[in-house]
Amino acid sequence: MSLPRFSPVLFDFDGTIVDTAPGIITALAATLDHFGLPAEEPSTLRNRIGPPLPEIVASLTGFVDEQLTEAIAFYRAQRGGGLAGIQNSEIFPGMLELILELKAAGVPLGIATSRPQHSAENALNYFELTSHFTAVVGSDEDAGRKTKGDVVAEALRQLRAAGAEVDPARTLLLGDRIHDAEGGAEHGINVLLVDWGYGTEAEAAGTLGYARGPEDVRKVLFG
């Protein structure tokens, strides 16, 4: 096995490791219906996935302040801690194998997701992925983690605390949306976006590229 070019490696979750779109789309549609708002096409809702939840709900509903808080609470109730609809979610082909390959090569791995912390932990446990990651970090407003940059910062901190050598020039974040690109850039780390998630190729501007499949990711990682 050749040595990886990047270590450690951070992974986004939704749209990068697991296709969670079906459950998220169902909950977003239910939220719009509950508040008497016009329905959106599933494809439109799919393209909303990626940013922190308050940003998604605000852009869909136009709500602010207390009304936005109420809509977010309703959505979260539909999601059941991130597990409602998880049965319809699947790990993207090749991603588990990639994670195992990196772990076998001794690469410290972390999760940096905009999902709420408890939801991230629940989803990783459901797919039996938790043991592969040294750091599992989601958003947490009480802890001051609102943006992807905040999440990345905490994931890097936890990796360092666990003894990983974190050199931004050799650290990689694998994601699927512009928020991943921006969050990684905020900390000077490398970012690679994937085409099987919920973003577009245009969002990969300024990153290492736009991977068309796990084999493309492997080429970047191992050269």
N, C-alpha and C positions, 0 to 999 in steps of 0.2 A: 504494500500500500504506500503510495507516495504521500509525502508530508503536505498537509494543507497550507495554503498561502495565508489563510486568515484564522486567527484564534485570539479571543473567543468569537462565537457567533450568536447573535440574537435573532429570534424569530418573532414576527408578528403571528397572530393566531388565526383570526377569521380571514378567509380568503388567501391564506398562505399555507397553513398546515391543514386546516379543515374547512370544508365547504359547509358553512352554517347558514347560508342564505335562506333556505326554505323556512326555518323557524323565525328568523328575523323578519322576513317579509310578511309572514302571517301576523306577527305581533304589531308591526307598523301599520298594516292594513286595518287591524282591529282598533288601533288607536285612532286612526283617522275616522273610522266609522263611529266610534264611541263619542267623539266630539263633534259629530255632524259635519265633518269636512269632506270635500270631494275625494272620491277614490282615485288612486294612482295605479298605473299599470305595474305589474310585478317587475318588469324590466327596469322601470324607473326607480322603484324602491330598491332593487338590487344595487343600482349604481350609487345609492345613498350610503351603503355600508362602508365602514372604514373609520370615519372621524369619531371622536368621543360622542357618546349618546346625546348629551344636551345639544350639541351642534346639529346632529341629525334631526332630532325632534323639532328644534326651533326652525330649521330650514323647511321642514315639511308642513308645519302648522302655522308658522308666523307668530306663535305665542311667545310671550315674555313673562318674566316675574312669576307670580303665583300660578298663573294659568299654565306656564311652561313646566313648573314644578309638578303640577297635578298631572299633566300629560306624561311626563317622564315616569312618575309613580305608576300610572296606569300601564304603560308599556312594560315596566319591570315586573309588574304583577302577572302580565301575560307570559312573560319569559320564565317565571318561576325560578329565579336565581340563575338563569342562563341554561337551565336544563329542559325547559319546555320546548318541544320540537327537536331536541338533540337527537332523537331516534332517527330523524330524517337527514341527519348530517353525516358526512363521510370524510375520512382522511383522504386528501388528494393523492392520486396514484404516485408512488415513488417517494413520497415525503417521509414516511416512517423509515424506509430503507436509508434515506439520506441522513436522517437524525441518528440512526444506529451506526452508520459509517463514520460520522463525525465523532460520536462518542467513543467508538472503538479506537479512533486515532488520537484520543486524549484531548479533544477540543472541549473546553468548558462551554456549555450551552445555556442560553437564557431565553425566557419568554418576555416580550415587551409588547403588551397589547392595550388597546384603548378600552377593552372590556373592564367592568368593575372588578376589583381584586377578587372578591368572593366568587364571582361568575367565572373568572379565568381559572381559579382553582377547581371549581366544580367541573368545568368542561374538560380540563386536563385529567382529572381523576376518572371521569366517565370513559375517556378514550385510553386510559391506563398509560398516560404519557409522562406523568409527574416525575417519575424516578429518573428520567433522562435529562432533567434540567436542574442546574445549580441554582438559578434564580427564576422565580415566577412572579412577574410584576404586572399588575393591571392599574387602571385608574383608581384614584381614591381621593375624593375631594377633601375629606377630613384630614388626610395626610399631605394635602397640597399638590396632589398629582392630577392635574386637569388636562394637560396637553400631552402629545406623544413625546415631546422633548422631556417633560417631567418624568414620564414613565421610563424612557431610555436612561435618564440620569440615575434613577434608582436601581435599574437593572445592572448598570455598570458598577454602581457602588456595592451592590450585593455580590457581584462576581469578584471584585477586589477583596471584599471582606472574607470571601471564601478561599482566598489565596491565588486567584487567577491573575496572571500578568495582563493588564489591559493597556495596550498601546493603541491609541486611536487609529494609527496608520495600518494596523493589522487586525482591527476589529471590523466585523461585518454585521449589518442588519439586513435580514431578508424580509421583504414585505411586499405589499401589492398596491398601495395608494400613495398619493403625494404627501400625506401626513407622515408616512414612514420616512420618505425622502427628507422632509423638512426636519423631522425629529432627529434623524441621524446626523444631518448636516449641522444641527445646532451644537452637537458635541464632537464634530470633526471626525466622525467614523464613516466608513464606507457603507454604501447602501446599494443593494441589488433588488429590483422589483421583478415580479413574476406576472405572466400573462394569464394565469388561470384564476386570478382573484377577481376583484370588483372594480379595478381601475382601468386606465387606458395607457397606451404606450407614451402618450404625451406627458404623463405624470412622471415618467422616468428620466426626464431631462435633468442633466447634472449628476446622475448616478452612474454606477458602473455599467448599467445596461438594463435590458428587458428580457428576462429569461423566458424562452418558449416552452420549456419543460424542465423537469428535474435534472436531465442530463446537461442542460446548459448551466444550471447552477453548479453542478459537479465540476464542470470545466473551469468555472471561475474560482471555485474553492481549491481545486487540486492542480489546476494548470494543465 
